[in-house]
Amino acid sequence: MNTKNLVSKLNELNGVDESLGRVLRSIRLCDAMSLKQFAEILNISTSYLSDLEHGRRFASAKKAYEYAKKLQYPVEEFIRLALQDEANNLVNNQGEPHFKKLLVTVSGVLGL
């Protein structure tokens, strides 16, 4: 599977506009929590949470797993979103050569 097909598959699974940061922001706002309150639950700084929510930084699959557990949301969905964020970031900023490691990881997670 090449890079474009993999990113296309991830976008198909999760929706092009979805990201872990956007999902975290939606959860926080639906629960009427401040950035500070939500960051404390996730055990991260408010600036890091803000960066996640606005797409300036991306959580690893391991961190996505931790956040899902703390928030009691589906682990698989959070990990998929984190991998999609990473894939999109790599494709947009670094191109094909840097994508091989992620390709192997995502293919294994998705059972491709």
C-alpha positions, 0 to 999 in steps of 0.5 A: 500500500502506498502513502496516498492509499494509506492516507486515503484509507485513514481519512475514509475511516475517520473523516477528512476533517477529524483529528484527535485534537478536534475530538478532544476539544469537542469532548471538553466543550460538551462537558463544559470544561475549561482548558485547565480542567481538561488538561488536569484530567489528561495530565498535560499542560494547558498549552500542550492541550491547546496545541493539540486542539488547534493542530499545532502538535500531535499526540502519539498512539501511546498518548492517544491510548492513555487519553482514551483510557482516562476519558473512558472513550474507545481506545481504537478510535483515539489511536486511529485518529492519532495515526491519521494525524501523524500520517497527514502531518508526515505527508504534508510536511516531509513526504514519502521517504519519512513515511515508511515507518508509519506505513508499517505501524498503521498497516499492522494496526489496521490489519492491512 
